Amino acid sequence: MEKILNDTEGFVDKQSLKNYWYVVALADDVNSNPISVKLLNEDFVIWRESNGGLTAAEERCPHRQAPLSHGHLENGCLVCPYHGWTFSESGKCINIPSAADSVPIPPRAHLNTVEVIEKYGLIWLCSGKPLNPLFELEEESDPSFRRINTEVQKWKVAATRMVDNFLDITHFPYVHAGTFGAGQDTKAPNITLEHLDDDFFGYRYEILAANPEEAKSTSGSNEESVERSMTSGFNLPLTVRSTITYKSGLEHIILLLSTPIDDVSSYFTFVIWRNDDFTIPEEEVISFDRAIGEEDRVMLEKLNGAMPLDKTALVNVQSDKASVEWRRQLLKLING
């Protein structure tokens, strides 16, 4: 029997969620200084090693709990801003300036590190033990596609509400009336769920989308409306991928990444892959998608609290099949 998450039981406190990968920053955000991030209500520090690799650890120094992200780097090692304790690329404490040379470093002085990888221009954390490697996207290694990253934002909304929204197409004529949704048919097509590939589960559909002037660089068309062949699918726990194919053969892949900071706030970024001619400036390509994302944010931040996950807690219709299935699988993941 599926379990309802009640008001006294936080989503982010679920131990099983720690065993998955989440985006916390752009790769370019971690350079000459350490950074602080928050994932599943826990604080972490990330820094770049002398060889270009990454280390991530609990944010607080084990000595007097100073925030290590306020420290600095020396030859790839992190120096605490409070008492100068120095931690190597593995999180091992290698220097306590106040201690005599003959005194050994206490075992508890070493940092508790967590798993961190750099992929798709992003920094991914797993604060537990990864159950699976991060999914592979074939467009990343296809020279006919280019990747465009966007900044990591902080949204005042539960990550679960974001995923539910990204899997839904019936809000397009309303939330996205200012971008591509104007004049769209409000009747949703019949949805058939399927494995879109080895990593994403969802559905395929066709829409006729508005193509205003600011969208023409994205769509590659000068027509007033364009036909889109699309898919929307999820990869547990909180990743959504949308694919758009135009009649011209242009493909526009969007990876939508929602990371729970806590129960009611999240990091968000999206990544695009396109098989265009690479001549259109990146900012021109993504400006329309930015506007779409802003419409989503404004709407979602009006919704209070965490999203109920049990299938009976919300009223659902046929067009909600993808979200209902995602929630079912997510609850199974949470409950082990």
ROBAKE-947828 format. One record per residue: residue in one letter; x, y, z of N, C-alpha, C in turn. Coordinates in steps of 0.05 Angstrom, whole numbers, padded with zeros to 5 digits, always signed. Layout:
! residues N
AXYZXYZXYZ/...
***
This chain:
! residues 336
M+00017-00024+00000+00000+00000+00000+00018+00025+00000/E+00012+00044-00017+00028+00068-00019+00024+00085+00006/K+00045+00098+00014+00045+00113+00038+00041+00143+00033/I+00025+00156+00048+00021+00185+00045+00041+00200+00062/L+00055+00219+00051+00073+00236+00066+00056+00257+00080/N+00055+00257+00106+00038+00276+00120+00053+00301+00127/D+00039+00320+00139+00050+00347+00143+00073+00347+00163/T+00076+00326+00179+00098+00326+00198+00122+00310+00188/E+00120+00301+00164+00141+00283+00152+00152+00296+00127/G+00177+00306+00129+00188+00321+00106+00197+00302+00084/F+00194+00311+00060+00203+00296+00036+00233+00293+00036/V+00247+00315+00041+00276+00315+00038+00290+00298+00060/D+00276+00291+00081+00288+00276+00102+00290+00246+00096/K+00279+00237+00073+00279+00209+00067+00307+00199+00059/Q+00317+00180+00074+00344+00170+00071+00349+00160+00043/S+00330+00147+00030+00334+00136+00004+00340+00156-00017/L+00331+00181-00014+00336+00202-00034+00365+00210-00035/K+00380+00204-00014+00408+00211-00014+00425+00194-00033/N+00414+00173-00043+00430+00155-00059+00427+00161-00089/Y+00420+00186-00096+00417+00194-00124+00432+00219-00129/W+00436+00225-00154+00452+00249-00163+00434+00273-00167/Y+00444+00296-00158+00429+00321-00160+00448+00344-00169/V+00438+00361-00186+00454+00384-00195+00453+00406-00173/V+00477+00416-00167+00479+00437-00146+00493+00463-00157/A+00506+00461-00180+00521+00484-00190+00529+00479-00219/L+00537+00500-00232+00550+00498-00258+00579+00490-00253/A+00591+00476-00272+00619+00469-00270+00636+00495-00268/D+00628+00515-00282+00643+00540-00282+00641+00556-00256/D+00622+00548-00239+00619+00562-00213+00640+00554-00193/V+00653+00531-00198+00674+00521-00180+00701+00525-00194/N+00715+00546-00185+00740+00552-00198+00762+00557-00177/S+00768+00582-00172+00791+00588-00153+00782+00590-00124/N+00756+00589-00119+00747+00591-00092+00727+00568-00086/P+00725+00559-00061+00705+00539-00053+00677+00552-00054/I+00657+00535-00058+00630+00545-00058+00613+00529-00038/S+00591+00541-00029+00573+00528-00011+00547+00521-00025/V+00537+00497-00021+00511+00489-00032+00495+00475-00010/K+00469+00473-00015+00452+00459+00004+00436+00438-00012/L+00436+00414-00002+00422+00391-00015+00408+00375+00006/L+00382+00371+00002+00366+00355+00020+00370+00364+00049/N+00369+00390+00053+00371+00403+00079+00398+00400+00093/E+00419+00393+00077+00446+00391+00088+00464+00410+00073/D+00484+00422+00087+00502+00441+00075+00529+00427+00068/F+00538+00434+00044+00563+00422+00034+00581+00444+00023/V+00607+00438+00023+00627+00455+00010+00639+00439-00013/I+00644+00453-00035+00656+00440-00059+00680+00457-00067/W+00702+00444-00073+00725+00459-00084+00739+00443-00106/R+00754+00458-00122+00768+00445-00145+00796+00439-00136/E+00805+00415-00142+00831+00406-00134+00853+00417-00153/S+00877+00414-00146+00899+00424-00162+00900+00411-00190/N+00890+00387-00191+00890+00372-00217+00864+00377-00233/G+00847+00395-00223+00822+00401-00237+00798+00384-00227/G+00803+00364-00211+00782+00348-00201+00766+00362-00179/L+00748+00349-00166+00730+00361-00147+00730+00346-00120/T+00727+00361-00099+00721+00349-00073+00697+00362-00061/A+00679+00346-00049+00656+00357-00035+00655+00345-00007/A+00648+00361+00012+00647+00352+00040+00627+00367+00056/E+00621+00358+00080+00603+00373+00097+00615+00401+00101/E+00598+00420+00102+00606+00449+00102+00621+00457+00127/R+00615+00446+00150+00626+00456+00175+00653+00443+00182/C+00672+00459+00190+00698+00449+00199+00693+00432+00225/P+00706+00409+00228+00701+00393+00252+00713+00405+00277/H+00729+00426+00274+00742+00439+00297+00722+00456+00312/R+00713+00478+00300+00693+00496+00313+00670+00503+00295/Q+00665+00486+00275+00642+00488+00257+00641+00513+00240/A+00664+00524+00234+00665+00547+00216+00657+00538+00188/P+00643+00556+00173+00635+00549+00146+00660+00548+00127/L+00666+00525+00118+00691+00522+00102+00690+00536+00075/S+00666+00542+00065+00664+00556+00039+00675+00584+00041/H+00678+00594+00066+00690+00621+00069+00720+00620+00071/G+00731+00596+00069+00760+00593+00069+00772+00598+00042/H+00797+00590+00038+00811+00594+00012+00827+00569+00005/L+00836+00568-00020+00851+00545-00029+00881+00551-00030/E+00897+00531-00023+00926+00532-00026+00935+00505-00039/N+00943+00507-00064+00952+00483-00078+00931+00461-00079/G+00906+00469-00082+00885+00449-00084+00874+00440-00057/C+00885+00450-00035+00876+00443-00008+00859+00466+00003/L+00840+00458+00019+00821+00478+00031+00831+00486+00059/V+00832+00512+00063+00842+00523+00088+00818+00536+00102/C+00813+00527+00127+00791+00538+00143+00796+00567+00150/P+00775+00585+00148+00779+00613+00153+00782+00620+00182/Y+00776+00601+00200+00776+00608+00229+00803+00602+00242/H+00814+00578+00239+00839+00572+00252+00860+00560+00233/G+00854+00561+00207+00874+00553+00188+00878+00523+00184/W+00860+00507+00196+00862+00478+00191+00860+00473+00161/T+00877+00455+00151+00879+00451+00122+00872+00423+00115/F+00856+00421+00094+00845+00395+00085+00854+00388+00057/S+00864+00364+00053+00874+00356+00026+00851+00350+00007/E+00858+00342-00017+00838+00337-00037+00820+00314-00031/S+00827+00298-00012+00810+00275-00003+00794+00282+00022/G+00797+00307+00031+00783+00315+00056+00799+00309+00081/K+00823+00298+00078+00839+00291+00101+00852+00316+00112/C+00851+00319+00138+00864+00342+00151+00894+00337+00151/I+00909+00356+00139+00938+00352+00137+00954+00373+00153/N+00940+00393+00164+00955+00413+00179+00937+00426+00200/I+00946+00427+00225+00933+00442+00246+00954+00462+00256/P+00954+00487+00247+00975+00505+00253+00982+00509+00282/S+00962+00507+00300+00967+00511+00328+00979+00487+00342/A+00979+00464+00329+00989+00440+00342+01019+00437+00339/A+01031+00425+00359+01060+00419+00358+01065+00398+00336/D+01089+00399+00325+01095+00381+00302+01094+00352+00310/S+01099+00346+00336+01100+00318+00344+01072+00307+00351/V+01052+00324+00352+01025+00315+00360+01010+00305+00335/P+01001+00281+00336+00986+00270+00312+00959+00284+00308/I+00950+00285+00284+00924+00297+00278+00902+00277+00286/P+00882+00287+00301+00861+00269+00310+00846+00257+00287/P+00838+00232+00288+00823+00220+00266+00797+00235+00260/R+00784+00246+00279+00759+00260+00275+00763+00288+00262/A+00788+00296+00258+00793+00321+00245+00788+00320+00215/H+00787+00296+00204+00783+00294+00175+00754+00299+00167/L+00750+00309+00143+00723+00317+00134+00708+00292+00125/N+00682+00293+00128+00664+00273+00117+00658+00282+00088/T+00670+00268+00069+00666+00276+00041+00642+00261+00029/V+00632+00272+00007+00609+00259-00007+00617+00257-00036/E+00601+00241-00051+00607+00236-00079+00600+00262-00096/V+00618+00268-00114+00614+00291-00131+00626+00285-00159/I+00611+00292-00180+00621+00289-00207+00615+00314-00223/E+00629+00316-00245+00625+00338-00264+00616+00326-00291/K+00592+00333-00300+00582+00322-00325+00561+00341-00337/Y+00561+00343-00363+00542+00360-00378+00545+00389-00370/G+00570+00397-00362+00575+00425-00354+00564+00431-00326/L+00558+00411-00310+00544+00414-00285+00559+00399-00263/I+00555+00408-00238+00565+00394-00215+00542+00378-00202/W+00547+00352-00198+00526+00334-00187+00536+00323-00161/L+00519+00323-00140+00526+00312-00114+00508+00288-00108/C+00519+00269-00094+00504+00247-00082+00514+00245-00053/S+00497+00251-00034+00505+00252-00006+00505+00225+00007/G+00494+00205-00007+00495+00178+00004+00513+00160-00013/K+00503+00136-00020+00518+00118-00037+00503+00115-00063/P+00514+00124-00085+00500+00123-00111+00491+00095-00118/L+00465+00092-00124+00455+00066-00132+00461+00060-00161/N+00463+00081-00177+00467+00078-00205+00486+00100-00215/P+00500+00095-00237+00515+00117-00250+00495+00137-00262/L+00504+00161-00266+00488+00182-00279+00481+00174-00307/F+00456+00179-00316+00447+00171-00343+00465+00184-00364/E+00465+00171-00387+00481+00180-00410+00461+00192-00431/L+00468+00215-00442+00453+00227-00463+00470+00226-00489/E+00459+00212-00509+00474+00208-00533+00481+00234-00548/E+00465+00255-00544+00471+00280-00558+00497+00293-00548/E+00505+00286-00524+00529+00298-00512+00554+00290-00528/S+00554+00266-00540+00577+00256-00555+00573+00258-00585/D+00550+00269-00593+00544+00272-00622+00554+00299-00632/P+00573+00300-00650+00585+00325-00659+00565+00343-00674/S+00542+00332-00682+00522+00349-00696+00506+00365-00676/F+00509+00359-00650+00494+00374-00630+00513+00392-00614/R+00503+00415-00605+00518+00431-00586+00503+00432-00560/R+00517+00435-00538+00505+00438-00512+00506+00467-00503/I+00484+00476-00491+00482+00503-00480+00473+00501-00451/N+00490+00510-00433+00482+00511-00405+00471+00537-00397/T+00454+00537-00376+00443+00561-00365+00449+00562-00335/E+00446+00586-00323+00453+00590-00295+00435+00573-00277/V+00445+00567-00253+00430+00553-00233+00415+00573-00216/Q+00389+00571-00216+00372+00590-00201+00362+00577-00176/K+00352+00594-00158+00338+00584-00134+00309+00591-00135/W+00291+00572-00135+00263+00576-00136+00250+00570-00109/K+00231+00586-00102+00217+00582-00076+00193+00564-00080/V+00199+00539-00087+00179+00519-00093+00191+00492-00089/A+00174+00473-00080+00183+00445-00076+00191+00433-00103/A+00213+00418-00103+00223+00405-00127+00202+00386-00139/T+00186+00373-00122+00166+00355-00132+00144+00370-00148/R+00138+00394-00141+00118+00409-00156+00130+00417-00183/M+00156+00421-00184+00169+00428-00209+00168+00405-00229/V+00174+00381-00219+00174+00357-00236+00145+00352-00247/D+00126+00354-00229+00098+00351-00237+00091+00370-00260/N+00100+00395-00257+00094+00415-00277+00108+00409-00304/F+00133+00401-00302+00149+00395-00327+00138+00371-00342/L+00124+00353-00329+00112+00330-00342+00085+00336-00354/D+00075+00359-00349+00047+00366-00357+00046+00384-00381/I+00027+00379-00399+00024+00396-00423-00002+00412-00422/T-00020+00406-00404-00046+00420-00404-00044+00448-00393/H-00022+00456-00380-00019+00483-00371-00009+00502-00393/F+00000+00491-00416+00012+00507-00437-00006+00530-00446/P-00032+00526-00452-00048+00549-00462-00053+00571-00441/Y-00047+00564-00416-00053+00583-00395-00028+00596-00384/V-00010+00580-00373+00015+00591-00361+00033+00602-00383/H+00033+00590-00406+00051+00598-00428+00038+00613-00450/A+00015+00626-00444+00001+00642-00464+00019+00665-00475/G+00038+00674-00459+00055+00696-00467+00078+00687-00484/T+00083+00661-00487+00105+00651-00503+00095+00634-00526/F+00093+00608-00522+00085+00590-00544+00057+00578-00541/G+00043+00583-00519+00018+00570-00514-00007+00584-00524/A-00004+00608-00534-00027+00624-00543-00042+00609-00565/G-00068+00606-00562-00084+00593-00582-00083+00563-00584/Q-00068+00551-00566-00066+00522-00567-00093+00509-00559/D-00098+00485-00571-00121+00470-00563-00119+00462-00534/T-00140+00467-00519-00139+00460-00490-00146+00431-00486/K-00155+00417-00506-00161+00388-00503-00135+00373-00505/A-00130+00356-00485-00105+00341-00485-00107+00316-00502/P-00086+00308-00515-00087+00283-00530-00087+00259-00511/N-00096+00236-00520-00094+00212-00504-00064+00205-00500/I-00057+00199-00476-00029+00195-00469-00024+00165-00465/T-00004+00155-00478+00006+00128-00475+00034+00129-00463/L+00037+00117-00440+00063+00118-00427+00081+00095-00438/E+00107+00101-00441+00125+00082-00452+00154+00088-00443/H+00171+00069-00447+00200+00074-00443+00210+00089-00468/L+00217+00114-00465+00227+00130-00487+00254+00122-00496/D+00270+00112-00477+00296+00099-00482+00304+00084-00456/D+00329+00078-00453+00337+00062-00429+00334+00078-00403/D+00333+00104-00404+00335+00120-00380+00310+00137-00374/F+00294+00143-00394+00271+00161-00389+00244+00147-00397/F+00225+00152-00380+00198+00140-00383+00178+00163-00385/G+00160+00161-00405+00141+00183-00409+00123+00179-00432/Y+00119+00199-00449+00100+00197-00471+00107+00216-00494/R+00095+00210-00517+00100+00225-00541+00074+00240-00548/Y+00077+00263-00562+00054+00279-00569+00061+00299-00591/E+00041+00310-00603+00044+00330-00624+00029+00355-00616/I+00041+00378-00620+00027+00403-00615+00033+00423-00637/L+00014+00442-00640+00018+00465-00657+00024+00489-00639/A+00048+00499-00640+00057+00519-00621+00059+00546-00635/A+00052+00567-00620+00056+00594-00629+00086+00599-00633/N+00092+00615-00654+00120+00620-00661+00125+00650-00664/P+00123+00665-00641+00127+00694-00643+00156+00701-00651/E+00160+00726-00656+00186+00735-00666+00209+00725-00649/E+00206+00727-00622+00227+00720-00604+00232+00689-00603/A+00214+00673-00615+00218+00644-00616+00231+00634-00641/K+00233+00651-00661+00242+00642-00688+00270+00631-00688/S+00288+00642-00671+00315+00631-00669+00315+00603-00658/T+00296+00598-00639+00294+00572-00626+00282+00551-00645/S+00261+00559-00659+00247+00540-00676+00260+00537-00704/G+00276+00556-00712+00288+00556-00739+00268+00560-00761/S+00245+00572-00754+00224+00577-00774+00213+00606-00771/N+00205+00617-00794+00193+00644-00794+00163+00643-00795/E+00151+00619-00795+00122+00617-00795+00110+00626-00768/E+00084+00633-00769+00071+00643-00745+00065+00622-00724/S+00064+00597-00734+00060+00574-00716+00076+00551-00727/V+00085+00533-00710+00102+00510-00719+00092+00485-00706/E+00094+00463-00722+00087+00437-00711+00111+00425-00697/R+00105+00415-00673+00126+00403-00657+00119+00373-00651/S+00138+00356-00656+00135+00328-00646+00152+00327-00621/M+00139+00319-00599+00152+00322-00573+00151+00297-00556/T+00168+00295-00537+00166+00275-00516+00171+00289-00489/S+00159+00279-00468+00164+00287-00441+00168+00262-00424/G+00190+00260-00410+00196+00236-00394+00212+00242-00370/F+00211+00224-00350+00226+00228-00325+00246+00206-00321/N+00266+00213-00305+00287+00195-00295+00287+00200-00265/L+00282+00179-00249+00279+00182-00220+00306+00191-00208/P+00304+00209-00187+00278+00217-00175+00266+00242-00187/L+00282+00261-00197+00271+00287-00202+00280+00300-00229/T+00289+00284-00247+00298+00295-00273+00277+00291-00294/V+00273+00312-00311+00254+00311-00333+00269+00319-00358/R+00263+00305-00380+00274+00312-00406+00251+00316-00426/S+00253+00338-00440+00233+00345-00461+00248+00345-00487/T+00237+00332-00508+00250+00333-00534+00230+00345-00554/I+00241+00362-00571+00225+00375-00592+00238+00370-00619/T+00222+00360-00638+00232+00356-00665+00214+00372-00684/Y+00226+00388-00701+00211+00404-00721+00211+00390-00748/K+00193+00398-00765+00192+00386-00792+00218+00389-00807/S+00233+00410-00802+00259+00414-00815+00280+00394-00808/G+00275+00378-00786+00295+00360-00776+00310+00371-00752/L+00306+00397-00746+00318+00409-00723+00308+00395-00697/E+00327+00388-00680+00320+00376-00654+00329+00395-00632/H+00312+00397-00612+00318+00415-00589+00312+00399-00564/I+00333+00390-00550+00330+00373-00527+00334+00391-00502/I+00315+00388-00483+00317+00404-00458+00317+00385-00434/L+00338+00387-00419+00340+00373-00393+00333+00392-00371/L+00312+00385-00356+00301+00402-00335+00309+00390-00308/L+00324+00405-00292+00337+00394-00268+00327+00409-00243/S+00314+00394-00226+00303+00405-00201+00316+00392-00178/T+00329+00407-00161+00344+00397-00138+00332+00407-00112/P+00324+00389-00094+00312+00398-00069+00333+00409-00049/I+00331+00435-00044+00347+00447-00023+00335+00439+00004/D+00309+00443+00006+00294+00434+00029+00266+00427+00019/D+00246+00425+00036+00220+00417+00027+00206+00437+00010/V+00213+00462+00011+00198+00483-00003+00215+00501-00020/S+00240+00495-00024+00257+00511-00042+00276+00492-00057/S+00284+00501-00081+00299+00483-00099+00318+00499-00117/Y+00339+00485-00126+00355+00495-00147+00342+00487-00174/F+00344+00504-00194+00334+00496-00220+00354+00506-00242/T+00359+00489-00261+00373+00496-00285+00363+00479-00308/F+00367+00488-00332+00361+00472-00355+00385+00472-00374/V+00388+00450-00388+00409+00447-00408+00397+00440-00435/I+00408+00452-00456+00397+00447-00483+00418+00434-00500/W+00409+00415-00517+00425+00405-00539+00410+00410-00564/R+00424+00419-00585+00411+00426-00611+00429+00417-00634/N+00417+00407-00655+00432+00400-00679+00429+00421-00700/D+00433+00446-00692+00431+00469-00711+00458+00474-00724/D+00461+00496-00738+00486+00501-00753+00507+00516-00736/F+00501+00520-00710+00519+00532-00691+00525+00562-00696/T+00510+00574-00714+00516+00602-00720+00500+00621-00703/I+00477+00613-00694+00461+00631-00677+00473+00632-00649/P+00477+00657-00639+00489+00660-00612+00473+00644-00591/E+00487+00633-00571+00474+00617-00551+00452+00632-00536/E+00457+00657-00529+00437+00672-00514+00412+00676-00530/E+00415+00679-00556+00391+00682-00573+00375+00656-00575/V+00390+00634-00574+00376+00608-00575+00360+00603-00550/I+00371+00609-00526+00359+00602-00501+00340+00623-00490/S+00340+00647-00501+00324+00668-00489+00294+00661-00488/F+00284+00647-00508+00256+00640-00508+00250+00619-00487/D+00269+00599-00484+00265+00579-00463+00267+00592-00435/R+00284+00612-00432+00285+00627-00407+00258+00639-00400/A+00246+00651-00420+00220+00664-00416+00199+00643-00408/I+00200+00620-00421+00181+00598-00414+00186+00589-00385/G+00211+00586-00377+00218+00578-00350+00208+00599-00329/E+00210+00624-00336+00201+00645-00318+00171+00644-00314/E+00156+00638-00335+00127+00634-00332+00121+00612-00313/D+00136+00590-00315+00132+00567-00297+00138+00576-00268/R+00161+00589-00264+00169+00597-00237+00148+00615-00224/V+00138+00635-00239+00118+00653-00227+00093+00637-00218/M+00084+00618-00234+00061+00602-00227+00067+00584-00203/L+00089+00570-00205+00095+00550-00184+00100+00563-00157/E+00111+00587-00156+00116+00599-00131+00091+00609-00117/K+00068+00607-00131+00043+00613-00119+00032+00589-00103/L+00044+00566-00108+00034+00541-00095+00049+00537-00068/N+00035+00534-00047+00047+00533-00020+00054+00504-00012/G+00076+00501+00001+00083+00476+00014+00092+00454-00005/A+00097+00431+00007+00105+00408-00009+00082+00396-00024/M+00087+00382-00045+00066+00370-00061+00059+00342-00050/P+00033+00337-00045+00025+00310-00037+00032+00290-00059/L+00043+00267-00051+00052+00248-00070+00033+00225-00074/D+00017+00218-00054-00001+00196-00056-00021+00201-00079/K-00028+00180-00094-00044+00184-00118-00073+00192-00111/T-00082+00188-00086-00109+00196-00079-00110+00224-00066/A-00087+00236-00062-00087+00262-00048-00095+00285-00066/L-00092+00282-00092-00099+00302-00112-00118+00290-00132/V-00135+00307-00144-00153+00298-00165-00137+00296-00191/N-00139+00274-00205-00124+00269-00230-00143+00262-00252/V-00135+00270-00277-00150+00263-00301-00131+00249-00320/Q-00142+00241-00343-00126+00225-00362-00100+00238-00370/S-00100+00264-00372-00076+00279-00381-00054+00280-00359/D-00061+00271-00335-00041+00270-00313-00027+00244-00310/K-00031+00226-00329-00021+00199-00327+00010+00198-00321/A+00024+00215-00335+00054+00215-00331+00061+00222-00303/S+00048+00243-00292+00055+00252-00265+00046+00231-00244/V+00023+00218-00249+00013+00198-00231+00033+00174-00230/E+00043+00166-00253+00062+00144-00254+00089+00153-00242/W+00098+00177-00247+00122+00187-00234+00120+00186-00204/R+00097+00196-00193+00093+00197-00164+00092+00168-00153/R+00080+00150-00168+00079+00122-00158+00107+00111-00156/Q+00123+00115-00176+00150+00105-00176+00167+00119-00154/L+00163+00145-00151+00178+00160-00131+00171+00150-00103/L+00146+00145-00097+00138+00134-00071+00150+00107-00066/K+00151+00090-00087+00164+00064-00084+00193+00067-00078/L+00206+00086-00091+00235+00092-00085+00238+00101-00057/I+00221+00119-00048+00224+00130-00021+00220+00109+00001/N+00200+00092-00004+00192+00073+00017+00209+00047+00016/G+00226+00046-00005+00244+00023-00007+00230-00002-00015/
***
